[in-house]
């Protein structure tokens, strides 16, 4: 978990203050451009009001979450602000691509960049999850390099002119890419699937007091592959079903935006749970998100398989089709229940433990600060002795109170309680 230093804390506060404003300004400018384009008869899913509201709303909401005080560690805040910025860029690229696209000529580089950018926010979700769980940066570096190469290649090689003439990217007719780009996309999709599996296995080995947080991180990292599966499901519907391609694309924009927002909420809650008591109300959020995300996978599976079954059995008769789809729904529901139960079985709160046992959660610097508090030092004295700013000392103390489960509204003097816990621990060690 990242911790604030004097200069780093100031930079982080500046990011929290400035980024949401920039996100809002860029989103408004992009929305106005797209609305103007739609008024000029450029009626595609990119200029659809629902698409604009979905992407812009997600970008602003994620920025608002990341800018909340006392919610996140420094590193997690930066990553979520990056997620908000990437969604904002996606909306802005749509506006630029729409404004510069010439249906009668070749696709502009902006159209190619827009067509490749959808993967960037998904990768940032995975990087944030890996960062919270302190997974080796080697894996993150590989993901970043592969993503950068894929976006660059897609920008140069893809020819996504069809989406701007009304054919949705969720429809196979709108897919036009080289073998190299297809392989890179497959590689990224594989990485997006491996990450949640690795995080889920890690959650099983996580200490009980942090298991809920670890499980939330795994759930958040499973949202990106879910969104890819949703895209495939919409492709099935637009090809073999009755869903219009443009409508399917708007639906994907909405699902994409909601999915990223859900992932941001889960990551925020996970980061916060790292320092909260296990039986906090946020545990209910763990159950809700596990059930919700796993149910989303089930619904998409039903859509894909149900559309295929309907097409296959169209000549057999309505009765056989209804029986087959009913069996499919019941089977997926049973699988969802078993999978969700298995996941939530690992989300059992630890038994209450003495506060002295929680001292092991403190960092070396937090131990130093608490030791000086126990000696009766004030914040200014601690700052002078440890060569820190007083604001940094206050930040360390907040972390100490959180890790010791000392709530500000429980009526106790947290400073005195924390000092007593330290003295009790010192007595036990000396004894």
KATA-V647288 format. One record per backbone hydrogen bond with DSSP energy under -0.5 kcal/mol. NH is the residue of the N-H (numbers start at 1). CO is the residue of the C=O. E is the energy in kcal/mol with one decimal. If there is no record, write none. Layout:
NH:CO:E
NH:CO:E
//
This chain:
9:5:-3.0
10:6:-1.6
11:7:-2.3
12:8:-2.5
13:9:-2.2
14:10:-2.0
15:11:-2.4
16:12:-2.5
17:13:-1.7
18:14:-2.7
19:15:-2.3
20:16:-0.5
21:17:-0.5
22:18:-2.2
23:19:-2.9
24:20:-2.4
25:21:-2.4
26:22:-2.7
27:23:-2.5
28:24:-2.3
29:25:-2.4
30:26:-2.7
31:27:-2.5
32:28:-2.5
33:29:-2.1
34:30:-2.4
35:31:-2.6
36:32:-2.5
37:33:-2.1
38:34:-2.3
39:35:-2.2
40:36:-1.0
41:38:-1.6
42:37:-2.1
43:41:-1.1
44:42:-1.3
47:44:-0.6
48:45:-0.5
52:48:-2.1
53:49:-2.6
54:50:-2.4
55:51:-2.4
56:52:-2.5
57:53:-2.6
58:54:-2.1
59:55:-2.4
60:56:-2.4
61:57:-2.4
62:58:-2.5
63:59:-1.9
64:60:-2.2
65:61:-2.2
66:62:-2.5
67:63:-1.7
68:65:-1.1
71:68:-1.0
77:73:-2.4
78:74:-2.0
79:75:-1.9
80:76:-2.3
81:77:-2.5
82:78:-1.9
83:79:-2.0
84:80:-2.4
85:81:-2.4
86:82:-2.3
87:83:-2.0
88:84:-2.1
89:85:-2.5
90:86:-1.9
91:87:-2.1
92:88:-2.6
93:89:-3.1
94:90:-1.7
95:91:-1.7
96:92:-2.7
97:93:-3.1
98:94:-2.0
99:95:-2.2
100:96:-2.1
101:97:-1.2
103:101:-0.6
105:102:-2.0
112:108:-1.6
113:109:-2.6
114:110:-2.7
115:111:-2.4
116:112:-1.1
117:113:-1.4
118:114:-0.5
119:116:-1.2
120:117:-1.5
121:117:-0.7
122:118:-0.7
123:119:-2.1
124:120:-2.2
125:121:-1.8
126:122:-1.6
127:123:-2.6
128:124:-2.4
129:125:-2.2
130:126:-2.7
131:127:-2.1
132:128:-2.3
133:129:-1.8
134:131:-1.0
135:130:-2.5
139:136:-1.1
140:136:-0.8
141:137:-2.7
142:138:-2.1
143:139:-2.0
144:140:-2.3
145:141:-2.4
146:142:-2.6
147:143:-2.1
148:144:-2.5
149:145:-2.3
150:146:-2.5
151:147:-2.7
152:148:-2.2
153:149:-2.9
154:150:-2.8
155:151:-2.3
156:152:-1.5
157:153:-3.0
158:154:-1.9
159:176:-1.2
161:159:-1.9
162:159:-0.5
164:161:-0.8
165:162:-2.3
166:163:-1.2
167:162:-1.9
168:166:-0.6
171:168:-1.4
174:171:-2.3
175:172:-1.6
176:174:-0.6
182:178:-2.2
183:179:-2.4
184:180:-2.3
185:181:-2.6
186:182:-2.3
187:183:-2.2
188:184:-2.3
189:185:-2.6
190:186:-2.1
191:187:-2.1
192:188:-2.5
193:189:-1.2
194:190:-2.4
195:191:-2.0
196:192:-0.7
197:193:-1.3
198:194:-2.6
199:195:-2.4
200:196:-2.4
201:197:-2.2
202:198:-1.9
203:199:-2.0
204:200:-1.2
205:201:-0.7
205:202:-1.0
206:203:-1.0
210:207:-1.8
211:207:-0.5
211:208:-1.1
214:210:-2.3
215:211:-2.4
216:212:-2.1
217:213:-2.1
218:214:-1.9
219:215:-2.3
220:216:-2.7
221:217:-2.3
222:218:-0.8
222:219:-0.8
223:220:-1.4
224:220:-0.5
225:221:-0.5
226:222:-1.3
227:223:-2.3
228:224:-1.6
229:225:-2.1
230:226:-2.5
231:227:-1.9
232:228:-2.0
233:229:-2.6
234:230:-2.5
235:231:-2.0
236:232:-2.1
237:233:-2.1
238:234:-2.7
239:235:-1.4
240:236:-3.0
241:236:-0.5
241:237:-1.7
243:237:-0.8
248:244:-2.6
249:245:-2.0
250:246:-2.2
251:247:-2.3
252:248:-1.9
253:249:-2.4
254:250:-2.2
255:251:-2.7
256:252:-3.3
257:253:-2.4
258:254:-2.7
259:255:-2.6
260:256:-2.1
261:257:-2.0
262:258:-2.7
263:259:-2.5
264:260:-2.1
265:261:-2.3
266:262:-2.6
267:263:-2.6
268:264:-2.4
269:265:-2.7
270:266:-2.5
271:267:-2.4
272:268:-2.1
273:269:-2.7
274:270:-1.1
275:272:-1.6
276:273:-1.0
280:277:-1.3
283:280:-2.0
284:281:-1.7
285:281:-0.5
285:282:-0.5
286:282:-1.3
287:283:-1.6
288:284:-2.4
289:285:-2.6
290:286:-2.5
291:287:-2.5
292:288:-2.6
293:289:-2.8
294:290:-2.0
295:291:-2.1
296:292:-1.9
297:293:-1.8
298:294:-1.8
299:295:-2.6
300:296:-2.3
301:297:-2.3
302:298:-2.2
303:299:-2.3
304:300:-2.7
305:301:-2.7
306:302:-2.9
307:303:-2.1
308:304:-1.8
309:305:-2.6
310:306:-2.5
311:307:-2.1
312:308:-2.3
313:309:-2.8
314:311:-0.6
316:313:-0.9
317:313:-1.6
321:317:-1.5
322:318:-2.6
323:319:-2.4
324:320:-2.4
325:321:-2.6
326:322:-2.5
327:323:-2.3
328:324:-2.2
329:325:-2.7
330:326:-2.4
331:327:-2.4
332:328:-2.7
333:329:-2.4
334:330:-2.2
335:331:-2.4
336:332:-2.8
337:333:-2.3
338:334:-2.4
339:335:-2.7
340:336:-2.8
341:337:-2.3
342:338:-2.2
343:339:-2.1
344:340:-2.7
345:341:-1.3
346:343:-1.4
347:344:-1.5
348:346:-0.7
349:347:-0.5
357:354:-1.2
358:355:-1.4
359:356:-1.2
360:357:-0.8
361:358:-1.8
362:359:-1.4
367:363:-2.3
368:364:-2.0
369:365:-2.4
370:366:-2.5
371:367:-2.4
372:368:-1.7
373:369:-1.9
374:370:-2.5
375:371:-1.0
376:373:-1.9
377:372:-2.4
382:378:-2.6
383:379:-2.6
384:380:-2.0
385:381:-2.4
386:382:-2.3
387:383:-0.7
388:383:-2.4
393:389:-1.9
394:390:-2.2
395:391:-2.0
396:392:-2.3
397:393:-2.3
398:394:-2.2
399:395:-1.8
400:396:-2.2
401:397:-2.7
402:398:-2.2
403:399:-2.6
404:400:-1.8
405:402:-1.4
406:401:-3.0
407:405:-0.8
410:407:-1.0
414:412:-1.1
417:413:-2.5
418:414:-2.7
419:415:-2.1
420:416:-2.3
421:417:-2.4
422:418:-2.2
423:419:-2.3
424:420:-2.8
425:421:-2.4
426:422:-2.4
427:423:-2.3
428:424:-2.2
429:425:-2.3
430:426:-2.4
431:427:-2.1
//
